[in-house]
Structures are given as C-alpha cells and as structure tokens.
C-alpha cells in the first residue's frame, strides 16, 4: 500500500474537466489494479481533469485494516496540504480496499498547477511516461 501512496503523490498533480482528449491508463497485478483517467483540452496540451483509482484485494484482515488506516491518513494529510482542488476517498468492501484521488486543476493553486504541468505535461508526454512505467494506455 505504501508504494501505492508514493505513486499517488507523484501522480496527484494531474487534473481538471471538459471535452478534449482523454487518456486512460491501467496497471493490473494479482491483487492490485490502478486506473488513471486524464482529460486534456482539445489540443492535448493542458490537463483538465485527473482521477486515479487504486483497488487492492487482501487475504489478511489485519493488513487490510492497517492499510485502510494509512490510506485514510494519507487522504487527510494531502487534502490539508493542497487545500483546494484535491479530493481523496477510501473505502472497504469485503476484502477490497479502494482509494480514489480526484484533482480539479482549475481549483489548484498556481504552485500545484505548475508542478502538475511539469510532472505530466501534454497528452503525448503523459502517455509515453505511463507506458514506460508498465501501464497500458488507450
């Protein structure tokens, strides 16, 4: 789960809303699935919205409870740090832990918007980066 959170921090600065180009990248392993959806403007140059969803299936309830607590704390800390434009939620469903990070670029401060632009950039740069990390993108 800690690797998931670290990846979330790195990727959290991608996001917004509207029509244009859409990039959906997924990564799946045995008990883990991550899906990232990024909406760009029509030219593919500016990020409009970004949603990242992690799902992890557990066999051990104590590990699930520990990671759930850690994920809730992560969400709380990041929402306080970023303050606006960032929503994070965590839920449990049986043996599944689901964390969703939703960033609204138009509500981010200039500092976070610039960081997002630097990290993610354009549609083509983001697609290349995610595919280079082993994601399947469409």
DOSELO-712566 format. One record per atom (N, C-alpha, C): residue number from 1; atom name; y, z, x. Coordinates in steps of 0.1 Angstrom, whole numbers, padded with zeros to 4 digits. Layout:
// residues N
  doza  drenvo     c2     c3     c1
   NUM      CA      Y      Z      X
...
***
This chain:
// residues 138
  doza  drenvo     c2     c3     c1
     1       N  -0012   0000   0008
     1      CA   0000   0000   0000
     1       C   0013   0000   0009
     2       N   0012   0007   0020
     2      CA   0024   0007   0029
     2       C   0027  -0006   0034
     3       N   0017  -0015   0037
     3      CA   0020  -0029   0041
     3       C   0027  -0036   0030
     4       N   0023  -0033   0017
     4      CA   0030  -0040   0006
     4       C   0044  -0036   0005
     5       N   0047  -0023   0007
     5      CA   0061  -0019   0006
     5       C   0069  -0025   0017
     6       N   0064  -0025   0029
     6      CA   0071  -0031   0040
     6       C   0074  -0046   0037
     7       N   0065  -0053   0032
     7      CA   0067  -0067   0028
     7       C   0078  -0068   0017
     8       N   0077  -0058   0008
     8      CA   0087  -0058  -0003
     8       C   0101  -0056   0003
     9       N   0102  -0048   0013
     9      CA   0116  -0046   0018
     9       C   0120  -0059   0025
    10       N   0112  -0065   0032
    10      CA   0116  -0078   0039
    10       C   0119  -0089   0028
    11       N   0112  -0089   0017
    11      CA   0114  -0099   0008
    11       C   0124  -0096  -0004
    12       N   0128  -0083  -0004
    12      CA   0135  -0079  -0016
    12       C   0149  -0085  -0018
    13       N   0154  -0091  -0007
    13      CA   0167  -0097  -0008
    13       C   0167  -0111  -0013
    14       N   0159  -0115  -0021
    14      CA   0158  -0128  -0027
    14       C   0160  -0127  -0042
    15       N   0170  -0134  -0049
    15      CA   0171  -0133  -0064
    15       C   0183  -0139  -0071
    16       N   0182  -0140  -0086
    16      CA   0193  -0145  -0095
    16       C   0187  -0151  -0108
    17       N   0194  -0160  -0115
    17      CA   0189  -0166  -0128
    17       C   0194  -0180  -0131
    18       N   0187  -0188  -0139
    18      CA   0193  -0201  -0143
    18       C   0183  -0212  -0141
    19       N   0188  -0225  -0143
    19      CA   0179  -0236  -0141
    19       C   0181  -0242  -0127
    20       N   0172  -0250  -0123
    20      CA   0172  -0255  -0110
    20       C   0158  -0256  -0104
    21       N   0156  -0254  -0091
    21      CA   0143  -0254  -0085
    21       C   0136  -0241  -0086
    22       N   0123  -0241  -0088
    22      CA   0115  -0228  -0089
    22       C   0104  -0229  -0078
    23       N   0103  -0218  -0071
    23      CA   0092  -0217  -0061
    23       C   0084  -0205  -0065
    24       N   0071  -0207  -0066
    24      CA   0061  -0197  -0069
    24       C   0051  -0196  -0058
    25       N   0050  -0185  -0051
    25      CA   0041  -0183  -0040
    25       C   0032  -0171  -0043
    26       N   0019  -0173  -0040
    26      CA   0009  -0163  -0043
    26       C   0001  -0161  -0030
    27       N  -0004  -0148  -0030
    27      CA  -0014  -0145  -0019
    27       C  -0024  -0136  -0026
    28       N  -0037  -0139  -0024
    28      CA  -0047  -0131  -0030
    28       C  -0058  -0127  -0020
    29       N  -0062  -0115  -0021
    29      CA  -0073  -0110  -0013
    29       C  -0083  -0103  -0022
    30       N  -0093  -0096  -0017
    30      CA  -0103  -0090  -0025
    30       C  -0098  -0082  -0037
    31       N  -0090  -0072  -0034
    31      CA  -0085  -0063  -0045
    31       C  -0069  -0064  -0046
    32       N  -0063  -0074  -0040
    32      CA  -0049  -0074  -0039
    32       C  -0044  -0088  -0043
    33       N  -0033  -0088  -0051
    33      CA  -0026  -0101  -0054
    33       C  -0011  -0098  -0054
    34       N  -0004  -0108  -0048
    34      CA   0010  -0108  -0048
    34       C   0015  -0121  -0053
    35       N   0025  -0121  -0062
    35      CA   0031  -0133  -0067
    35       C   0046  -0132  -0066
    36       N   0053  -0142  -0059
    36      CA   0067  -0142  -0057
    36       C   0072  -0154  -0064
    37       N   0082  -0152  -0073
    37      CA   0089  -0163  -0080
    37       C   0103  -0163  -0077
    38       N   0108  -0174  -0071
    38      CA   0122  -0175  -0067
    38       C   0128  -0187  -0074
    39       N   0139  -0185  -0081
    39      CA   0146  -0196  -0088
    39       C   0159  -0199  -0079
    40       N   0160  -0212  -0077
    40      CA   0172  -0216  -0069
    40       C   0181  -0225  -0078
    41       N   0193  -0228  -0073
    41      CA   0202  -0237  -0081
    41       C   0196  -0251  -0080
    42       N   0202  -0260  -0086
    42      CA   0196  -0274  -0087
    42       C   0194  -0280  -0073
    43       N   0203  -0277  -0064
    43      CA   0202  -0283  -0051
    43       C   0192  -0276  -0042
    44       N   0188  -0264  -0046
    44      CA   0178  -0257  -0038
    44       C   0184  -0249  -0027
    45       N   0198  -0248  -0027
    45      CA   0205  -0242  -0016
    45       C   0208  -0227  -0018
    46       N   0209  -0223  -0031
    46      CA   0213  -0209  -0034
    46       C   0202  -0202  -0043
    47       N   0199  -0190  -0039
    47      CA   0189  -0182  -0047
    47       C   0196  -0177  -0060
    48       N   0190  -0179  -0071
    48      CA   0195  -0174  -0084
    48       C   0187  -0162  -0088
    49       N   0174  -0162  -0087
    49      CA   0166  -0150  -0091
    49       C   0154  -0149  -0082
    50       N   0149  -0137  -0081
    50      CA   0137  -0134  -0073
    50       C   0129  -0123  -0079
    51       N   0116  -0125  -0082
    51      CA   0108  -0115  -0087
    51       C   0095  -0114  -0079
    52       N   0091  -0102  -0075
    52      CA   0079  -0100  -0067
    52       C   0070  -0091  -0074
    53       N   0058  -0094  -0076
    53      CA   0048  -0086  -0083
    53       C   0036  -0084  -0075
    54       N   0032  -0071  -0072
    54      CA   0020  -0068  -0065
    54       C   0010  -0061  -0074
    55       N  -0002  -0065  -0073
    55      CA  -0013  -0058  -0080
    55       C  -0024  -0054  -0071
    56       N  -0028  -0042  -0071
    56      CA  -0038  -0037  -0062
    56       C  -0049  -0029  -0071
    57       N  -0061  -0033  -0069
    57      CA  -0072  -0026  -0076
    57       C  -0079  -0015  -0067
    58       N  -0081  -0003  -0072
    58      CA  -0086   0008  -0064
    58       C  -0100   0012  -0068
    59       N  -0108   0017  -0059
    59      CA  -0121   0022  -0063
    59       C  -0120   0038  -0062
    60       N  -0110   0043  -0056
    60      CA  -0108   0057  -0054
    60       C  -0096   0062  -0061
    61       N  -0098   0071  -0071
    61      CA  -0086   0076  -0079
    61       C  -0076   0083  -0071
    62       N  -0080   0091  -0061
    62      CA  -0071   0099  -0053
    62       C  -0062   0089  -0045
    63       N  -0068   0079  -0040
    63      CA  -0060   0069  -0033
    63       C  -0050   0062  -0042
    64       N  -0054   0059  -0054
    64      CA  -0045   0053  -0064
    64       C  -0034   0062  -0067
    65       N  -0037   0075  -0069
    65      CA  -0026   0084  -0072
    65       C  -0016   0086  -0061
    66       N  -0021   0087  -0049
    66      CA  -0013   0088  -0037
    66       C  -0004   0076  -0036
    67       N  -0009   0064  -0037
    67      CA  -0001   0051  -0036
    67       C   0008   0050  -0047
    68       N   0004   0054  -0059
    68      CA   0013   0054  -0071
    68       C   0026   0062  -0068
    69       N   0024   0074  -0063
    69      CA   0035   0083  -0060
    69       C   0044   0077  -0049
    70       N   0038   0071  -0039
    70      CA   0045   0065  -0028
    70       C   0053   0053  -0034
    71       N   0047   0045  -0042
    71      CA   0054   0033  -0048
    71       C   0066   0038  -0057
    72       N   0064   0048  -0065
    72      CA   0075   0053  -0073
    72       C   0086   0058  -0065
    73       N   0083   0065  -0054
    73      CA   0094   0070  -0045
    73       C   0101   0058  -0038
    74       N   0094   0048  -0034
    74      CA   0100   0036  -0028
    74       C   0109   0030  -0038
    75       N   0105   0028  -0050
    75      CA   0114   0022  -0060
    75       C   0127   0030  -0062
    76       N   0125   0043  -0063
    76      CA   0137   0052  -0065
    76       C   0146   0051  -0053
    77       N   0141   0052  -0041
    77      CA   0149   0051  -0029
    77       C   0157   0038  -0028
    78       N   0150   0027  -0030
    78      CA   0156   0014  -0029
    78       C   0167   0012  -0040
    79       N   0164   0016  -0052
    79      CA   0174   0014  -0063
    79       C   0186   0022  -0060
    80       N   0185   0034  -0054
    80      CA   0197   0042  -0050
    80       C   0204   0035  -0038
    81       N   0197   0029  -0029
    81      CA   0203   0023  -0017
    81       C   0211   0010  -0021
    82       N   0204   0002  -0029
    82      CA   0211  -0011  -0033
    82       C   0221  -0009  -0044
    83       N   0218   0000  -0053
    83      CA   0227   0004  -0064
    83       C   0227  -0006  -0076
    84       N   0230  -0019  -0073
    84      CA   0231  -0028  -0084
    84       C   0224  -0041  -0081
    85       N   0218  -0047  -0091
    85      CA   0211  -0060  -0089
    85       C   0197  -0058  -0085
    86       N   0191  -0046  -0084
    86      CA   0178  -0044  -0080
    86       C   0171  -0035  -0090
    87       N   0159  -0040  -0095
    87      CA   0151  -0032  -0104
    87       C   0137  -0032  -0098
    88       N   0131  -0020  -0099
    88      CA   0118  -0018  -0094
    88       C   0110  -0010  -0104
    89       N   0098  -0014  -0107
    89      CA   0090  -0006  -0116
    89       C   0075  -0005  -0111
    90       N   0069   0006  -0114
    90      CA   0055   0008  -0110
    90       C   0047   0012  -0122
    91       N   0035   0007  -0124
    91      CA   0026   0011  -0135
    91       C   0012   0012  -0130
    92       N   0004   0020  -0138
    92      CA  -0010   0021  -0136
    92       C  -0017   0017  -0148
    93       N  -0028   0009  -0147
    93      CA  -0036   0005  -0158
    93       C  -0051   0006  -0153
    94       N  -0057   0017  -0157
    94      CA  -0070   0020  -0152
    94       C  -0070   0021  -0137
    95       N  -0077   0013  -0130
    95      CA  -0078   0014  -0115
    95       C  -0068   0004  -0108
    96       N  -0059  -0002  -0116
    96      CA  -0049  -0011  -0111
    96       C  -0035  -0004  -0109
    97       N  -0029  -0007  -0098
    97      CA  -0015  -0003  -0096
    97       C  -0007  -0016  -0095
    98       N   0004  -0017  -0103
    98      CA   0012  -0029  -0103
    98       C   0027  -0024  -0100
    99       N   0033  -0031  -0090
    99      CA   0047  -0029  -0087
    99       C   0054  -0042  -0088
   100       N   0065  -0041  -0095
   100      CA   0074  -0053  -0098
   100       C   0088  -0050  -0092
   101       N   0092  -0060  -0084
   101      CA   0106  -0059  -0079
   101       C   0114  -0071  -0084
   102       N   0125  -0068  -0090
   102      CA   0133  -0079  -0097
   102       C   0147  -0077  -0091
   103       N   0152  -0088  -0085
   103      CA   0165  -0087  -0079
   103       C   0174  -0098  -0085
   104       N   0186  -0094  -0090
   104      CA   0195  -0102  -0096
   104       C   0206  -0105  -0086
   105       N   0206  -0117  -0080
   105      CA   0215  -0120  -0069
   105       C   0230  -0119  -0073
   106       N   0233  -0122  -0085
   106      CA   0247  -0122  -0089
   106       C   0253  -0108  -0090
   107       N   0244  -0098  -0091
   107      CA   0248  -0084  -0092
   107       C   0247  -0077  -0078
   108       N   0242  -0083  -0068
   108      CA   0241  -0077  -0055
   108       C   0255  -0076  -0048
   109       N   0257  -0066  -0040
   109      CA   0269  -0065  -0032
   109       C   0269  -0077  -0022
   110       N   0281  -0080  -0016
   110      CA   0282  -0091  -0006
   110       C   0272  -0088   0005
   111       N   0271  -0076   0009
   111      CA   0263  -0072   0021
   111       C   0248  -0077   0018
   112       N   0243  -0073   0007
   112      CA   0229  -0076   0004
   112       C   0227  -0091   0001
   113       N   0237  -0097  -0005
   113      CA   0236  -0112  -0008
   113       C   0236  -0119   0005
   114       N   0244  -0116   0015
   114      CA   0244  -0122   0028
   114       C   0231  -0120   0035
   115       N   0225  -0108   0034
   115      CA   0212  -0105   0040
   115       C   0201  -0114   0034
   116       N   0202  -0115   0021
   116      CA   0192  -0123   0013
   116       C   0193  -0138   0018
   117       N   0205  -0143   0018
   117      CA   0207  -0157   0023
   117       C   0202  -0159   0037
   118       N   0204  -0150   0045
   118      CA   0199  -0151   0059
   118       C   0184  -0151   0060
   119       N   0178  -0141   0052
   119      CA   0163  -0140   0053
   119       C   0156  -0151   0046
   120       N   0161  -0155   0034
   120      CA   0153  -0165   0026
   120       C   0159  -0179   0028
   121       N   0172  -0180   0026
   121      CA   0178  -0193   0028
   121       C   0176  -0203   0016
   122       N   0172  -0215   0019
   122      CA   0170  -0225   0009
   122       C   0156  -0226   0004
   123       N   0154  -0234  -0006
   123      CA   0141  -0237  -0012
   123       C   0131  -0241  -0001
   124       N   0135  -0251   0007
   124      CA   0126  -0257   0017
   124       C   0123  -0246   0028
   125       N   0133  -0239   0032
   125      CA   0130  -0228   0042
   125       C   0121  -0218   0037
   126       N   0124  -0213   0025
   126      CA   0115  -0202   0019
   126       C   0101  -0207   0017
   127       N   0099  -0219   0012
   127      CA   0085  -0225   0011
   127       C   0078  -0225   0024
   128       N   0085  -0230   0034
   128      CA   0079  -0231   0047
   128       C   0075  -0217   0053
   129       N   0084  -0208   0051
   129      CA   0082  -0194   0056
   129       C   0070  -0187   0049
   130       N   0070  -0188   0036
   130      CA   0059  -0182   0029
   130       C   0046  -0188   0032
   131       N   0045  -0201   0032
   131      CA   0033  -0208   0036
   131       C   0028  -0205   0050
   132       N   0038  -0203   0059
   132      CA   0035  -0199   0072
   132       C   0029  -0185   0073
   133       N   0032  -0176   0063
   133      CA   0026  -0163   0062
   133       C   0013  -0163   0054
   134       N   0008  -0174   0050
   134      CA  -0005  -0175   0043
   134       C  -0005  -0176   0028
   135       N   0007  -0177   0022
   135      CA   0009  -0178   0008
   135       C   0006  -0192   0004
   136       N   0002  -0194  -0009
   136      CA   0000  -0207  -0015
   136       C   0013  -0209  -0024
   137       N   0020  -0219  -0021
   137      CA   0033  -0221  -0029
   137       C   0032  -0234  -0037
   138       N   0039  -0234  -0049
   138      CA   0040  -0246  -0057
   138       C   0054  -0246  -0063
***
